[in-house]
Amino acid sequence: MADPRAHALMRTVRPVVVIRYLALLLILLSLVAWVPALVAWLLGDGATALRYAVVNLLLLLVCVPLARLPEPERIERNEALSVTALLFLLTPLLMSYPLMASGLSWVDAWFEAVSGITTTGLTTLPSVEVQSQSFLFGRAWMQWYGGLGIGVLAVALFMGHQVTSKKLLASAGEEGRSTTARSYARQVLQVYLLLTLLGFLLIRAFHPDTLQALVLSLSAISTGGFSSLDASLADLPFAVQLTISLVACAGAISLPLYHFGNRRQLSRLLRDLEARALLVAIGLLSLTLSVGLFYWHSLSPLESARHGVLLALSAQSTTGFSSLDVATLDPVPKLLLILSMLVGGSTGSTAGGLKLIRLLILLRLIQLTLQRISASPRAVLLPRLGGGSSTPTMFPRHWCSAVSGAWSS
C-alpha cells in the first residue's frame, strides 16, 4: 500500500494544462506536415497533398482556440510526460490518413506512420518501389522529425518558457549536455539542419536521382533506415552505400558536440568519450564481421571488408540499412549485430539503443569494484569517466550516488 504521506505530496495532472500544451505541439506538427504536402503537390500527387492539407487545416481549426487557454505558472513533470506520450500517440494516427492515399489499409498506414515517427524503419509493404514518390518522401520526412525528437521540437516552440522547455525536453528523454534547455534546442536544431543538408549534398554527388537521394539522406541522418528501394542499399554502388552509412554514423554522434566543433573547439569533439567509443565499437565490429564473412560465407576479402564496414555502421547507429540479406548470415554475426544494436550510439544523438555512455559506466563500475577489493579499506576510488584515472583518497565519498546520477542522465 502506498504511503499516505507520499500520496499527499503527489500532484494531479491538470487537464487544462495538458490540453493547452498538446494543442501548441499539434500546431507545430501541422506546420511541419506542410512540407510533404508541398512535395506531393509538386510531384503531381493531388490526392496525397489534399489529405495532408485536410489534416493540417483540421489541426489548426481545433488546436488554435485550445492553445489560447490560460498559461500556467509552471508545468509539472507528470504533465509534461502526459503531453509527450499523447503527442507520440496522436501524431501517427493523424499522419496515417495521408499515407492511405497510396492504397494502404488504415492499419498498414498506421504501422508505417508509427515506424516513421519512432524511427524504427519496419514496414509491412511487400515492395516500396511500386509506391509513389510522395509516399516515400512522406515516410522519410516522418523519420526526419521523429529522429530530431518531438521533445526538441517542443523546446524550440517553448523557448520563451524555460521551465516548460526543460520539463518537456526531459520527458522526451532528450536531456543534452548544454546548461539550459534553450541553448540545447538551438544547438540541436542548427546542427540537425546542417547535417541534413550536408548529407543530402554528399549523397546527391554520388546518386543521380535527386528525390531518392533526399529520401535516403532524411532516413540516414535520423538513423531511421527507411529506404526507397526493396533491397535497401544492396543494389546501390559502393560509393553511395558508404556515403549513406557515414551520414547515418554522423547522426549517431551527440548533436551538441558538432556545435562545439563549429566554434573552433574541434578538440572537444575528438576528446568526447562517447564519440571515441562509437568509433572504436564500429572499428571492432567491422573487423569481426569482415573476418566472419570471409571464413563462414566464402566471400572475397574485399567483399567481406565492404559488407563488414557497412553492416557495422548500420547496426551501431541503429539505422537498419543493409548491403546484403541479413537473414542469410550465420548465428555469430547475427549475435554481434544484435549486441551492437542494443548498445546503439551516443546520448543526444538520433540513434537508439541503450547508449554507449551506459555501457561505459557499467564497465567503469565493474573496474571500480575489482579495484576496491585490493585497495585499502579507507580508500575510496572516484567514479570518473575520461579526464584522468581515479585515484585513492582518504576522505570518504558516496561515489555510488554519483555513478547512479550519471547512469540516469
C-alpha positions in Angstrom: 0.0 0.0 0.0 1.3 3.5 -0.9 2.5 5.7 1.9 -0.4 8.2 2.7 2.3 10.9 3.3 3.8 10.4 -0.1 0.3 10.4 -1.7 -0.3 13.8 -0.2 2.7 15.2 -1.9 1.7 13.9 -5.4 0.4 16.5 -7.9 -2.5 15.5 -10.1 -2.4 16.1 -13.8 -4.4 19.2 -14.8 -6.3 18.5 -18.0 -6.4 22.2 -19.0 -2.6 22.3 -18.9 -2.2 19.1 -20.9 -4.7 20.2 -23.5 -3.1 23.6 -23.9 0.4 22.4 -24.5 -0.7 19.4 -26.6 -2.6 21.9 -28.8 0.5 24.0 -29.2 2.6 21.0 -30.2 -0.1 19.8 -32.7 0.0 23.3 -34.2 3.8 22.8 -34.6 3.1 19.4 -36.2 0.7 20.9 -38.7 3.4 23.4 -39.7 6.0 20.6 -40.2 3.5 18.5 -42.2 3.0 21.2 -44.8 6.4 20.1 -46.3 5.2 16.7 -47.6 2.0 18.3 -48.7 4.0 20.7 -50.8 6.3 18.0 -52.2 3.2 15.8 -53.1 1.7 18.8 -54.9 4.9 19.5 -56.8 5.0 15.8 -57.8 1.5 16.0 -59.2 0.0 13.8 -56.5 -3.0 15.9 -55.7 -4.8 13.2 -53.6 -1.9 12.9 -51.1 -1.4 16.7 -51.0 -5.2 17.2 -50.3 -5.1 14.7 -47.4 -2.1 16.4 -45.8 -3.9 19.8 -46.2 -7.1 18.4 -44.6 -5.2 17.1 -41.6 -3.2 20.4 -41.2 -6.3 22.6 -41.5 -8.2 20.4 -39.1 -5.4 20.7 -36.6 -5.3 24.4 -36.9 -9.0 24.7 -36.6 -9.2 22.7 -33.4 -5.9 23.5 -31.8 -5.6 27.3 -32.2 -8.5 28.0 -29.8 -7.3 25.4 -27.3 -3.8 27.0 -27.4 -5.4 30.2 -26.0 -6.2 28.5 -22.7 -4.6 30.2 -19.7 -0.9 29.6 -19.4 0.1 28.1 -16.0 3.0 29.4 -14.0 4.7 26.0 -14.3 4.2 22.6 -15.8 4.8 19.5 -13.6 6.8 16.6 -14.8 3.8 14.2 -14.9 2.0 16.7 -17.1 5.0 17.0 -19.4 5.1 13.2 -19.6 1.4 13.1 -20.4 1.8 15.7 -23.2 4.7 13.9 -24.8 3.0 10.5 -24.6 -0.2 11.8 -26.1 1.8 13.5 -28.9 3.6 10.3 -29.8 0.2 8.5 -29.9 -1.7 11.2 -31.9 1.0 12.0 -34.5 1.0 8.6 -36.2 -2.8 8.4 -36.1 -3.1 11.8 -37.8 -0.3 11.1 -40.4 -1.8 7.7 -41.3 -4.6 9.4 -43.2 -2.3 10.9 -45.9 -0.4 7.6 -46.3 -3.7 5.9 -47.1 -3.8 7.8 -50.4 -1.4 5.3 -51.8 -3.9 2.5 -51.4 -2.9 1.2 -47.9 -5.4 0.0 -45.4 -5.6 2.1 -42.2 -3.7 -0.5 -40.2 -0.9 -0.6 -42.7 -0.8 3.1 -43.0 -0.8 3.5 -39.2 2.0 0.9 -39.0 4.2 2.9 -41.5 3.5 6.1 -39.6 4.4 4.7 -36.2 7.5 3.1 -37.7 8.4 6.5 -39.2 7.8 8.7 -36.2 9.7 6.4 -33.9 12.5 6.0 -36.5 12.1 2.2 -36.3 12.2 1.5 -40.0 10.0 -1.5 -40.2 7.5 -1.8 -43.0 4.5 -4.1 -43.9 4.8 -3.3 -47.6 5.9 -6.2 -49.9 7.5 -3.6 -52.2 8.3 0.0 -51.7 9.5 0.6 -55.3 5.9 0.5 -56.5 4.8 3.2 -54.1 4.6 6.9 -55.2 7.5 9.3 -54.6 5.3 11.4 -52.4 4.5 8.4 -50.2 8.3 7.6 -49.9 9.1 11.2 -49.1 6.3 11.4 -46.5 7.6 8.3 -44.7 11.2 9.6 -44.7 10.1 13.1 -43.6 8.3 11.5 -40.6 11.6 9.8 -39.7 13.4 13.1 -40.0 11.4 15.0 -37.5 10.9 11.9 -35.4 14.7 11.5 -35.3 15.1 15.1 -34.3 12.8 14.3 -31.4 9.4 15.7 -30.8 10.7 16.8 -27.4 13.4 19.0 -29.0 10.8 20.5 -31.3 8.7 21.2 -28.3 11.6 23.0 -26.7 12.0 25.1 -29.8 8.4 26.1 -29.5 8.6 26.9 -25.8 11.9 28.8 -25.8 10.2 31.6 -24.0 9.0 29.4 -21.2 12.2 28.0 -19.6 10.6 25.7 -17.0 8.2 24.2 -19.6 11.0 23.7 -22.0 13.1 21.8 -19.5 10.2 19.6 -18.4 9.2 18.7 -22.0 12.8 18.0 -23.0 13.4 15.7 -20.1 10.1 13.9 -20.6 11.1 13.0 -24.1 14.4 11.6 -23.0 16.4 14.3 -24.7 18.4 15.7 -21.8 21.5 17.2 -23.5 24.9 18.4 -22.5 24.0 22.0 -22.5 23.3 24.0 -19.4 19.9 25.2 -20.5 17.1 23.7 -22.5 17.0 26.8 -24.7 20.7 26.6 -25.7 20.4 22.8 -26.2 17.4 23.2 -28.5 19.1 25.9 -30.5 22.2 23.9 -30.9 20.4 20.7 -31.9 18.2 22.4 -34.4 21.1 24.2 -36.1 23.3 21.1 -36.2 20.5 18.8 -37.4 19.6 21.1 -40.3 23.2 21.5 -41.3 23.9 17.7 -41.1 20.8 17.0 -43.2 21.8 19.5 -45.9 25.4 18.2 -46.0 24.2 14.6 -46.0 21.9 15.3 -49.0 24.7 17.1 -50.9 27.1 14.2 -50.3 24.6 11.5 -51.3 23.4 13.5 -54.3 27.1 13.8 -55.5 27.2 10.0 -56.0 23.5 9.4 -56.7 21.8 10.6 -59.9 18.2 10.6 -58.6 17.7 13.8 -56.6 14.5 12.8 -54.8 15.8 9.4 -54.0 19.0 11.0 -52.6 16.8 13.3 -50.5 14.7 10.4 -49.1 17.9 8.4 -48.3 19.5 11.3 -46.6 16.5 12.0 -44.4 16.3 8.4 -43.3 20.1 8.2 -42.8 20.6 11.3 -40.6 17.6 10.3 -38.5 19.0 6.8 -38.2 15.6 5.5 -39.3 16.5 3.2 -42.2 13.5 3.7 -44.5 14.8 3.0 -48.0 13.1 3.8 -51.3 14.5 0.5 -52.7 13.3 -3.0 -51.9 16.8 -4.3 -51.4 17.7 -1.4 -49.0 21.3 -0.5 -50.1 22.2 -3.7 -51.8 21.6 -2.5 -55.4 23.4 0.8 -55.0 27.1 1.4 -55.9 29.5 1.1 -53.1 30.3 4.9 -53.1 26.6 5.6 -52.4 26.3 2.8 -49.8 29.3 4.1 -47.9 28.2 7.8 -48.1 24.7 6.9 -46.7 26.2 4.8 -44.0 28.6 7.6 -42.9 25.8 10.1 -42.8 23.9 7.7 -40.5 27.1 7.4 -38.4 27.1 11.2 -38.2 23.6 11.1 -36.8 24.7 8.6 -34.1 27.2 11.2 -32.6 25.8 13.6 -29.9 24.5 16.5 -31.9 25.5 19.3 -29.5 29.2 18.2 -30.0 29.1 19.5 -33.6 28.2 22.9 -32.2 31.4 23.0 -30.3 33.3 22.0 -33.5 31.7 24.9 -35.3 33.0 27.2 -32.6 36.6 26.0 -33.3 36.6 23.7 -30.4 37.1 20.6 -32.5 39.4 19.1 -29.9 36.4 18.8 -27.6 34.6 16.7 -30.2 37.7 14.5 -30.6 38.1 14.1 -26.8 34.5 13.1 -26.2 34.4 9.7 -24.6 31.3 8.5 -26.3 32.4 9.7 -29.8 35.7 7.8 -29.4 33.8 4.8 -28.0 31.5 4.9 -31.1 34.4 4.8 -33.5 36.1 2.0 -31.6 32.9 0.0 -31.5 32.4 0.4 -35.2 36.0 -0.5 -35.9 36.0 -3.6 -33.8 32.6 -4.7 -35.2 33.7 -4.1 -38.8 36.9 -6.2 -38.3 35.0 -9.0 -36.6 32.2 -9.1 -39.3 34.7 -8.9 -42.1 36.6 -11.9 -40.8 33.4 -13.8 -40.2 32.0 -13.1 -43.7 35.4 -14.2 -45.2 35.6 -17.5 -43.3 31.9 -18.5 -42.9 30.4 -17.1 -46.1 33.3 -17.6 -48.5 33.2 -14.0 -49.7 36.3 -12.4 -51.2 38.5 -10.3 -48.8 37.3 -7.1 -50.5 33.6 -8.1 -50.4 33.9 -9.2 -46.8 35.5 -5.9 -45.7 32.9 -3.9 -47.7 29.9 -5.6 -46.2 31.5 -5.7 -42.7 32.0 -2.0 -42.6 28.5 -1.2 -44.0 26.8 -3.5 -41.6 28.8 -2.2 -38.6 27.9 1.4 -39.4 24.3 0.5 -39.8 24.0 -1.6 -36.7 26.0 0.6 -34.3 24.0 3.7 -35.4 20.7 1.6 -35.2 19.8 2.7 -38.7 18.9 -0.6 -40.3 20.2 -0.2 -43.8 21.7 -3.4 -45.2 24.0 -4.2 -48.1 23.1 -7.9 -48.1 20.4 -10.2 -46.9 21.0 -10.4 -43.1 18.8 -13.5 -42.9 21.5 -15.5 -44.7 24.1 -14.7 -42.0 25.4 -17.3 -39.6 24.3 -17.0 -35.9 27.6 -15.5 -34.7 27.4 -12.4 -37.0 23.8 -12.0 -36.2 24.6 -12.1 -32.5 27.2 -9.4 -32.9 24.8 -7.2 -34.8 22.2 -7.7 -32.1 24.6 -6.7 -29.3 25.7 -3.7 -31.4 22.1 -2.5 -32.0 21.3 -3.0 -28.3 24.1 -0.6 -27.3 23.5 1.9 -30.0 25.1 5.4 -30.4 25.7 8.4 -28.2 23.3 10.3 -25.9 21.9 13.4 -27.5 22.0 11.7 -31.0 19.3 10.3 -33.2 20.5 6.8 -32.6 18.5 4.3 -30.5 19.7 1.6 -28.1 20.9 1.8 -24.5 23.5 4.4 -25.5 27.3 4.0 -25.2 27.6 6.0 -22.0 25.6 3.5 -20.0 27.8 0.7 -21.2 30.9 2.7 -20.3 29.5 3.5 -16.9 28.8 -0.2 -16.3 32.3 -1.2 -17.3 33.7 1.5 -15.0 31.6 0.2 -12.2 33.0 -3.3 -12.7 36.5 -1.9 -12.8 36.0 0.1 -9.6 34.5 -2.9 -7.8 37.6 -5.0 -8.7 39.9 -2.2 -7.6 38.2 -1.8 -4.3 38.9 -5.5 -3.5 42.6 -4.9 -3.4 42.5 -1.3 -2.1 42.8 0.0 1.4 39.6 -0.3 3.5 39.7 3.5 3.9 40.4 4.3 0.3 37.6 5.5 -2.0 38.0 5.4 -5.8 36.4 8.3 -7.6 34.0 7.2 -10.3 35.4 9.2 -13.2 34.9 8.6 -16.9 37.6 10.1 -19.0 39.6 13.1 -18.0 42.1 11.2 -15.9 42.2 8.0 -13.8 40.6 7.6 -10.5 43.0 8.0 -7.5 42.6 6.7 -4.0 41.7 9.2 -1.3 41.5 9.0 2.4 38.3 11.1 2.6 35.1 9.0 2.3 32.7 10.0 -0.5 29.5 8.5 -1.7 30.7 7.6 -5.2 27.8 5.2 -5.8 25.3 8.1 -5.8 27.5 9.9 -8.3 27.5 6.9 -10.7 23.8 6.4 -10.2 23.2 10.0 -11.3 25.4 9.6 -14.4 23.5 6.4 -15.2 20.1 8.1 -15.1 21.1 11.2 -17.1 
